[in-house]
Amino acid sequence: MFFSVFSKISLRQASLVLLSVVAIALNSCSLDRFKAEATQVPQMVASVGTDPSTFNYALNQAAPNVFGYIYEGLITSDGMTGEIIPAQAESWEVSDDNLRITFTLREGLKWSDGEPLTVDDVVFTFNDVYLNEEIPAPTRDVLRIGESGALPTVRKVGDRQIEFVSPEPFAPLLLYGGGAPILPAHKLREAVETKNSAGEPLFLSTWGTGTDPGEIVGNGPYVMVSYSPAERVVMRRNPYYWQQDEQGNPKPYVERFVWQIIENTDTALLEFRSGGSDLIEISASTFQLLKKEENRGNFSIYQGGPDTSALYFCFNLNQASRNGQPIVDPIKSRWFNTLEFRQAVAHAIDRPTMINNIFLGLGEAQNSPIPVQSVYYLSPQEGLKTYDYNLEQAKELLTSAGFQYNSAGQLLDAEGNRVQFTLLTNSGGRRIATIGAQIKQDLAQIGMQVDFQPIDFNTLINRLGNTFEWDAYLGGITASTEPHGWSAVWALDGSLHTFNQAPTAGQPPVEGQQFADWEREIANLYVKGSQVLDEAGRREIYAQAQQLMQEHLPFIYLVNALDMAAVRNTVQGIEYSSLGGPLWNLPDLRVAEN
């Protein structure tokens, strides 16, 4: 299962979610019929492994999602360099004291239904939605400022000017304020202001995947036309999108953009090889096969270095109770909250074998959630703690913490309880299932019984974020080169603080939740890092945070795959990087005749 951290906020960034987090797939059973319907317009077919979980951006926490295609913020980023560039705003100015940013909207902006997009929409998006405490928007997590968690103020200062004001220096304000998608006030204001019988905004149930896609209004390069669950999402060019080329031709050039949805990666590969899709993520298991077919198949393989996602193993450290019952079995909770237990697990996972056998050498050991492409990444050579594969050291850590082995080599705790727990992950992905199977085998080598259980994505989301009924899980997060994008993960009340999750809005309360000193310190460092404007100072702060993460292991990081994709040569204009993937400049792409 993969969560999308807020940094994936634009078309360029969301395209990375599309290809680097999920297996690219295609629904072959009805593809021929669909292709026949679309032969008259230029189209591109991409594929994803799961259905979208919502059409409401403000409530979304998952990838893949459609939002990078149907929405846009005031600014975005260049997928090759990471440089911040204009989007719905033509320019911005930062005050000398770094507390104010004034954005100027482009002239004549419109929503996909033809209605004007104005400063009022921007003010509504932030003040009524993202910063509204009644709406559990992950965006709000990354906009909290300082130890007080204050939020910026957003106000109209001219017909085309919006001012963002921070009460204190806040380094990520430009990226996370300017980059958040703008939402249509004329379509959503009533749902925000109207309450249901429980006193909750109707917005919380607005624009789910059961909504007619034609009702979803956006300002991105595409607008949804139809959604067939487990089959496809069809999007067409937004006729009111602002981008044009030098000759005045509207962008995007590709009229129709299609997601084909299928979970089976083998089927996805077969469909790509037969010409059924235009691009596919390249895993280690398919790289060698496809490399031999580049010329015959009329496609090219692109490589962008290690991907920017974080793949990890995680225990449920939550020691709270709900309705008088412990969230986690107290026996298991004692294991999971024992540092030596987590460190032993880190030493017992055979990452070299994982890289060689599952990633076929096309991967690197991962020790930090911050991508290697980030200037804030702390490498092992710079002192970051790592955990080499060492079964003897793992066993020594366990016995030093009071665990023991019986005559059959099974691990018992000090009270004689067999160490056994369930490891969850999202069903449907071959590689994640293979990784889970290896972890099960690896931990058996130190006497642990792991019950590996892939489950439905929505069921997993509910357990992780709502019921908290889980022992351990295997998943990942699409990471950000700007560390503050992880605020939703490290803030104690963050919506993605999964290993010790507090209830979100509308969920039953818990009693007796505890936060470790190291947990609080990481949260504090992330606050401090956002307040420091000096880059050298920020690097030092995030280095300290990475050291604490590796010392205490709320997440046990595994492997970074090399970021690769195969793209049909009929798709012209591809500029590929691990930051942006193949679609970061989608409005500039063209599809030529075969």
N, C-alpha and C positions, 0 to 999 in steps of 0.2 A: 504494500500500500504506500502511496506517495501523497504527501501533502504539498501544496504549493505555498511557499513563503511569499509574502507580499511583494518582494522585489520583482516578481514576474508580473509587471503591470502594464506592459505595452505590447503591441504587435510583435516588436522585435524580441522582447524578452519572453512573451508567452509562446512564441514559436519554439523556443528551446524546451519549454515544458512539453510541447507536442511531441518532439522527437527524442529527447534525451531521457525522459522519465518512463515512458510506456512503450511497449512493443508496438511497432507499426503493424496494422492488420487491415484486411480487406474482406468484405462479405461477398463470397463468390457466387452464392446461390442465386442472387438476383441482380448481379452486376451487369450481365449482358443486356437485360431489359432496360436497366437504368441508362446504360451508355447509349442505347438507341434513342432514348428520349432527349439526350443532350448533345447530339452530333452537330447541331447547328450553331453552337456558341463555343468560344474558347473556354476550356475548363481545365482545372487541375484537381487531381484526386490525391489526397493524403489519407492516411489511415491511422486509427487509434484503437487501443485495446479495450477501452471501456466507454460506456455512455457518459455524457455530461451529468453531473449530479444536481445542477440547478442552472437556471437562466438569470438568476439574481446575483449580480456581481458582488454586492455588498455582503452577502451571506456566504460566499464561496470560500472553501478551504482546500479544494481538491484540484488535481490535474488528472487528465487533460480537461481543458475548458475552452469555451468559445470566445471568451471575453477579449483576448488580444486581437481578434478579428473584427468584432462588432463595436468595440469601444476604444477611445483614445483619451489620453490626458493632456495637460497643458504642455508637457515636455515628454520626450522619450530618450532613447539612447542609441547610439550607433552600435550595431551588432558586431562590428569588427574591432573597434577601438574602445568601446564603452563610454565614449564622450557623450555628454548630455547635449541634445539638439532640440530645436523647437518642434512642436506638434500643433495642437490647437491654439497655443499662444505663439505669436510671432516673435516675441522678445520678453525679457525680464530684466529687472534691475534689483540688485542687492544693496541695502543701505550700508553706510560706513560702519555702523555698529553691529552689522550682521544679524539684526533682529527682525528686519522687514524685507520681504520680497514682493515686488510689484510686477504682476504679469499683465501683458497686453494681449488680448484676444485678436485673432485674425478678423478681418472684416468679412461680413457675409456668411459666417458659419451657419450651417443648418443641420438639423437632425435628419435621420433617414426617412422620416415621414414628411419632410419639407418644412417643418416648423423651425423658426429661428432659434439658434443656440446662442444664448446671451450670458452676460455676467451673472444674471440671476440664477441660471442653471448651476454655475460653479458654486455660488453661495449656498444654494439648496443642497448640492451634493455633499458638501462638507458639514455645514451647520445642522442640517436636518437628517442626514443619513450617517455619514462616517463618524461624526463626533457626537451623535445622539446615543446616550447611554442606554436607551431602551432597545437599541438595535445592536446585536452582537457582531459588529463588523471587525474583522481582523485588521483592517486598515487603521483603526483607532489605536491598536497596540503599538504600531511603529511610529505614531505621531505623538505619543506621550513624551513629555519633556521633563527632564530632571527628576530628582527624588520625589517631588510632589506628584508627578504624573500629570502635570498640567497639559492642557491641549492648546494648540495655536488658535488664534482668532482669524476668521476669514471674513472680509467685508468688501463691499463694492466701493470703489473710489473714483469711478468714472464710467462712461458708457461702455468702454472696453477694458477697463482696468480693475483688477482684483488684487487686494493686498492680504498677504499672509503675515501675521505678526506672532513672533515667539516671545515669551516673557523672559527668556534667557538664551544665550547662544545655543544653537541646535544645528549641528553640522549636516544632518540628513534632510533638513526641511525642503531644500530645493528638489531633491530626488523623490522623496516620498510624498510631499505635498503636491508638487507639480506633476508627478508621474501618475497619480491615482486617476483612474478613468472618471470622466464627467458623466453624470446621470441625468436623464431628462425630467425636469421638474413637472412639466405639463402632463406627464404620464404617471408619475409616481407620488406626487405630493399628497393626493387624497389618501393613498394607502398608508402613508406615514402618519398623517394627522388623524385618521379614523382608527378607533380601537375596537377589538372584539369583546366578547362577553367576559373574558379574563383580564381585560384592561391592557392587552398587548396590541401594538400597532398591526394593522392588517398587512403591512409591508412584510412581516415575517413569513407570510404564506403567499406572497405575491411573486409572480414570474417563476414558478417552479417548472420542472420539465414537462408537466402536463399542460402548460400554457401553449396556445397556438403560437408557434415561432413568429408568425407574421405580425403578432401584436408587440413583439419586443422591438423597441426603438433604440437605436444607437447612433454613434457618430464616427465609427471606425470605417475602414475601407470596404467592409462587407456587411450585409444584413441577412439574417436567417430567412429562408423561404419555407423549409419544412424539416421535420425531425421524425424519423421512424426508429423507435427504440430497437437497439441491437442491430440496426442496419446502417443508418447514415444520418448526417446533418447536411443539408444543402444550403449553401449561401450564395448570394449573387452580389455583384458589385453595387455598392451604395451610390446611387446617382447624385447624391448631394455631398459626397466626400470632397474635402477641400483641395487635395493634391492634384496638380496638373503638370504636364511636362512643358518644356520651353516653347512648344508649338501650340500650347493651349489644349492638348488632348487630355481628357480626364484619366486619372488613375483610380484604382488599379487597372492594368491592361487586361488581366484575365477576368472574363465576365463571370464565370461560375467557379466557386471553390467548394469542394466536397470532402467531408469526412466520411470515410467508410469505417464502420465499427465492427470489429470481430476480435474475440479473445485469443483464438488459436494462432500462434505465431507461425506455425508450419504452413497454414493456409495463406497467411499474409505473404510469406516468401514465395509460394507457388504463384500467387496472383501477380506479384511484382515481376517475377521472371517471365510470366506470360504476357506482360504489358498491361495488366489490369490496374496498376496504380503508378503514380509518377514519382513517388519517393518512399523510401523505407529506411528505418534505422538499421544500422549494421551492427549486429552483435558479433562477438568473437566466433561463435559457431557458424555464422554464415559468411564471414568475411572472405575466407579462402575460396569458398564455392563461387561467390559472386565476382571475386577478383578475376577469375578465369573467364567470366562471361561478359565483361564490360563491353567489348567490341561487338560481339554477336547480339547482346541485349540492348545495345544503343543507350547505355547509361554510364555515368562516371561515379566513382567512389571518392568521397571527400572525408578528410580527417582533420579534426580540430584540436588534438591533444586530449588530456584528461577531461572528462565532462565535469560540470559544475554541481552535480547532484551529490548528496550525502547519503550513502547506504549504511544502515546501522542495525544493530541488535539492541533491544532496550527492555529493561525490567520495569514493572509497576512498583514504584517506590512509595505510593500513596498510603499513608498510615491512618487516614481518617476513617470515620464511620458514617453510615447513612441509615436513617431510620433504626438506629440502635445496633446495626450489624456492620462489622468491619468490611471495608471495601475489598481488601485482600485478606485471604486466609492468614491469620496471625503467624502461623508456623512458617508459611512461605514468605511473609513480609519480613520476618527476622532474617531469613536467608538473603533476600534481595537487598535489604538495607545494611548488610554487612559488607564493608568495603573490600575485604579480602576475597569474598565470594565473587564480586563483580570483576576484580582484578584477575582472579583465577580463570574465570570464563574468558577474559580477554587473552590470556596466555594460551588457553586451550584451543582456541579457534585457529585452524591451520590456514592462514591467509596465503602463504606461498602456494599450497596445493590448490586453493580456491582460484588463484590467479592463473596457475598453469592448466588446471583441468577444466574449469568452468569458463574462464575468460581467455583460455588458450594463449596466455602470455600477453594479451592485449589489455592490460590493466595495471594499476599501481596500488600498493597498499595505501590506505587512507588513515590519517591520524587526526584530522581536524575537520570540522564542518565548513570552515572557510576555504573556498576553492584556492588551488595553487595559483590561479590567475590573479588573485587579489593581492594588492600591496600589503594587506593586513595579515596574510598567511604567515604562520610561524612554522618553519620547517624543523624536522628532527636535527638537522645540522646546526640549527640555531638554538637547540636545547629543548625542543618539544619532546615530552615523554612518549615512549612507544612501548608496545607489548609484543615481543617476539614470540614465536611459537615455541613453547617450552612446557611440556606436560609435567615434568618433575617440579618446576617452580610453581605450577598451578596447584599441584597436590600439596606442596609445602605451605602455600598460602592458606589452603583450606584447613589443613590440620592445625596450623597455628591459630586459626579462628575457632577451634573446638570441634570441627567436623571430624568424622572417623570413617573407616572402611570396614565392612564386614568381610567374612571369609570368601564371599563371592565377588569381592571387588566393588560392591555397591556403596555409594556415598550416603552416609547417615549424618544427621546433625547430632548435637551433644545429647539430645533426649532420645535418640534412636530412631527418629523419623527418616524414612527414605526420601532423598532429595529427588523430587519429581515435579515437573511443571509443564504447562502447555505453552507452546510457541505459536502465535498466530501470524498469518500474513494474508495478503490479498490473493484470491484464487485467480487463475487465468494466465499467469506469466510463467513460462518454462524456466527462465533463468532464476527468478526469485524462488521458485519451488526447489530447484536444484541446490541453491545456496542453503535453503532451510534444511534440506535433507543432509547436506554435509555438516551443518552445525549440529544437528541431532547426533550424527556419528562422532563428531569431534568431542562433544561433551560426554558421550558415553565412555570415552577413553579416560575420563576422570570420575567415572562412576555415576554421572547424572542421567536420569531418565527424562528425556525430552519428548513430549507428545506434540509432534508437528502437525498443525492444522490450518491449511489454507481455507479461507472462508470468503463469502460474498463481500464485495467492497462496501456496500452500504451497511451491512451488518457489522463489519469491522469498524467503520467510522462511528457507528452508534456505541459500540463497546468502548472505544478509545476516548470519545469525547462526551458521552452522556452517562452510560451505566457504569463505566470504569471497571467492567467485569473482564479482566484479562490478567494473565501472569507476565507474559513477555510477548514482544512482537518484533517482526522483521519488516523493515520498511525503509523509507527514504524521504528526503526533502529536496526539492529543487532549490539550490542554494543561491546566495547573493554574494557578489564580490564586495558589496557594502555591508559590513557586519551588522549594522543596525536593522537590516532586513530580518535578522533572527530575533528581534525583540519579542515577537509573539511566542517564541520558543523559550527564551530565558527569563522573561518577566514572571514573577511568581503567580500573577493572575493572568498570564498570557494565554490566549486561546489555543496555542500549540505547545504549552508546557506539559506535554503528554505524560512524561514519566512521573509527574506528581500534579495531576490536573485539578484545578479548582473548577467548580461548576460554572457553566456559562449561564447567561440570562435565560430564564425560563426553566432551568433544571432544578431538581430538588437540592436543598442545601446539604452540606456535610458537616460533621462535628469532629473537632480534634485534629484538624489537618496540621501537620508539622513540616517545617522547612529546615533543612540542614544549614549549618553555617556556610559551607562552601556554595550551596545553592543560592543563598542570599548574596554572597560575595560576587558570584557571576552576574546576578541580576544587577547589583550595584555597579559593577564594572561596565556593563552595557549602558547604564544610565550615564556614567561618567564619560564613556567614550563618545557619546552623542553630544556632550557639552563642550568638548575640546575641539577647537578649530585647527590647531597645529597638527599637521599630518604625522610628524615624528611622535608627538605625544599620544595621538590616537593609536598608532601602531604598538606602542609600549603597553597601553591599556588592554588592547585586544590580545596581545601576546600573553599577558597575565591570565586573561580569561581562558584562553586555549590551554594553558598549563593546568588550570583548575579542572577543566573538562576532562583532560586526560588523566589527571591524578584520581578523580573521583568517579569517572565513567558513568554518568547518567545515560550516555549513549556509547556503545562500543562500535566504533567505525570500522568498516570492513575494506572495501575495494572501490577504487575509482576506475571505471571502464574508460577506454579510449573512446572519444566521441567521434563516431563515424556515421555516414549516411550515404546511400546510393540514390542518385537523382537522375531521372530520364533526361537524355541530352536534348529533348524537345523543349525542356524548361530552360529558358535563357535568362542570364543575368544573375545566376547564383553567386553569392559571396559568402563563403562558409567559414564559421569559426565556432569554437565551443561556447563562446558567449552568446552568439545569436542563432546558431543552428542554420539550416538552409533557407528559412523563411523570414528572417528578420527584416528583409527588404521586399516583402511580398508585393507591395504596390508597384514596384519596378520590374517585376518578373513578367516575362512573356512566354507564351506557349506556341511553338512553331509546328508546322505540319510535319508528320512523319515522312 
